[in-house]
Amino acid sequence: MTNKTIFRGLIPFSGGIDSTAVLYSTLTKYPNDKFLVFKINLINGSSASRTIQEIAAADKILHNLRARGINNFEFKSLEFNYASLGPPPVWDSEVVNYGAAICIKAYPSIYEFYEGAIADDFLQEGFFERLDLIEKIFYAISQRSKEEIKIVFPLKEKLKYEVMKLLPPEILQLTWSCRNPQGMQADYSMVRCHKCQPCTIINNVIKNHPNEFTVLENW
């Protein structure tokens, strides 16, 4: 019988700025603990290009972490395809928490689940209701109690600017947060739309803090 790796916590990872900040800050804060990092590739009729960009970003970020000697994690990827249902019928976070709960059942040593919500999220109307829903999904599917596994919000007190400053510039440059990638380039990459909510928020941070994010000059 093969012994499973003992993991302290589970970290969802999309390749976006917030999830990358959670990943980087947690791995460097607890270098002697092992973490299970997982990514769910969400596939539906309107997100194919976004999924491709996020997968590429995640791969580059994980490679960068390993090159820095940050190896206290194991990476798993899952796929959730609901293209046949038409427009996304659920929030991304609902699918992520469902997948996280499945992972928790497979690794009973895990006692912490890391969420990527930042201070800006907690200011949004209806956020606490959505948070309550995804927490119920997580605990119901994992069949674990709140005493057995704790949900941790490392970035709860940080605004977007602070989250972006938390990351080394080389890693920040590799992230992908745009929901609607546009136009195939000569190297088969795509560019950000600059219109979706994540793009708008990041553009405002860059505008309000000139010369602080030079690695994103071509953002």
N, C-alpha and C positions, 0 to 999 in steps of 0.2 A: 504493500500500500504506500503510495507516494505522499509524503508530507507536504502540505500546502504552505506557502510563504505566509508568515505572520505579518499582517498589515495593521498599522495604527488607524489609518483613515482612508476614505474614498474621496477622490477629487475629480469631479466632472470637468472636462476640458474641451473647449470648442476651437481654440486658436484665436479667439477674440481677446481684446485688451483685458477685460475684467477677469475672465477665467485664467488667463496667463498670469496675471498678477497674483491671484490666489495660489496658483501652482508654484510660482517662483518663491513667493514669500513663505509658503508653508514648508517647502522642501528645504529651504535655507535656514528656517527657524528650527527645524527638527532634523538635523543631519544624521542623527543616529537611529531614526525611526524609518520604517519602510511604509510607502504609500501605494495604493492602487489607483492609477490614473486611467480614466476611461473616457472615450469619445463616442457619441452616438451620431452617426451620419443620417441626418433626416432627409428623406427623399420624397418629394411630392412634385406635382406638375409645374410649380413655379419656383422651385429652389435648386434646380440641378446645378446651375453655375455657382451659386453660393456654396453648395456642398463641396464642389470641386476646389474652390478657393480656400475653404476652411480646412480641408484635408491637407492641402499643400502647406498651409501656414503651420498647422499642428506638427507636421513632419519636420519642418525646418526648425521650429522652436525646440522640440524634443532633442533634435540633433545638437543644437546650440547648448542646451543644458548639459548633455553628456560631455560635450567638448570642454565645458567648464568644470568637469569633475563632479557634477550633481547627478548621482546615479541611484539615489535612495527611493526609486520608484519602479513599478512595473506598469507597462502600458497595454491596455486592451481596447479594441474598437468594436462597436456594435452597429448594426444597421436597422433602421426602422423605415420601411417603405409603405407609405399610405397614399401613393399617387392615384390609386383607383378610386379614392374617396373625393377627388376634386380638390378645391381649395383646402388648406390645412384646417381640420376640424377641431384642433386642440392647440393650446399654447405649447411652444417648444419646451418650456420648463416642466410641463406635465409629463411629456415623453421622457425627458431627462430623469426626472425623479422616479418614474416607473422603471427605467433601465437601471438606475442606481439601486433601487430596492432589490432587483433581481441579482445584481452583483453582491449585495450584502448577504443574501441567502447562501451564496456560494462560498463566501469567506466569513465565517462566524467570528473571526478574531477582530474584525473591524468594529471600532467603538466610536468613531467620529465620521461625520459626513460634512464636507465643506461646500458651502453655497457661495456663489459669486456675486450676490446682491451688494451694491454699493450705496452710499448715502443718498445719491440722486434717486435711486429706485424707491427708497422708503418715503420719498416726498411725493410720489405719484399717486393720483387718486385711484383707489381700488387696489393698491398694491398689497395691503395687508390681507384683503380677502383672497387674492390669488395665492399669497404665501400660505395662508391657512389651508387652502385646497391642496396645494402640492405637498405640504407636509402630511396631510391626511393620506394622500396617495402613497407617499413614501413609507409611512409606518404601517399602513394596511397591507401592502404588498410584501414588505420585508418581514412582517410578523415579528417585529422587534418593538420594544417599548421605549419611551423617551429616557428611561433610566438606563437602558441597555446601550443605546446609541444616541449621541448628541449631535445636533445640527449646529455647525459652527459657521459664523459669518465674519471672516477675517477683515473684510473691507467695509463693514457696516458703517463705520464712522468716517470713511474717506470719500470725498467728492471726486469727480472724474479727473480733474487736474492732478490731485494727489495720487490717484491710482496710476496715471500715466508716468508720473515722476518716480514712482516706486520701482518701475522696471528699468533695467540697464538699457540704454539707447539701442544697442544692437538687437536686443530681444523685442523691444517695442516696435522696431522697424519691420519685424517679421510677422506681426499680428495681422489678422483680417477681421474687421467688424462690420463691413458693409453688407446689407441684406439684398442688394440688387446690383450685382456686378454688371458692368457694361462693356460692350465692344471688344472682341478678340484682337489682341495685339500681335505683332510679328513673331514674338516669342511664345505665342499661345497663352499668354497671361491675359487678365482682364483688369479693367480700371474700376475704381469706386464711383458710385452714382452721385455722391455729394448731396443727395436729397432725402435719403431714408433717415430715420431718427438717430441711429448710431453715428452716421456720417455728420449730421448736423451738430450733434453734441461735441464730437471730436474737433470739427472745424472751428467751433466757437472757442474751445480751449486753446487751440493753436493761435487763433486770432487775438485772444485776450492775453496771451503770454508769448509775445514775439521773441524769437531767437532762443527759446527754451526747448524746442522740439525740432531741431534742424534735421534730424534723421527722417522727419516726415515732410520734407520740403516738396517731395513729389506726391504727397498724399492726394 
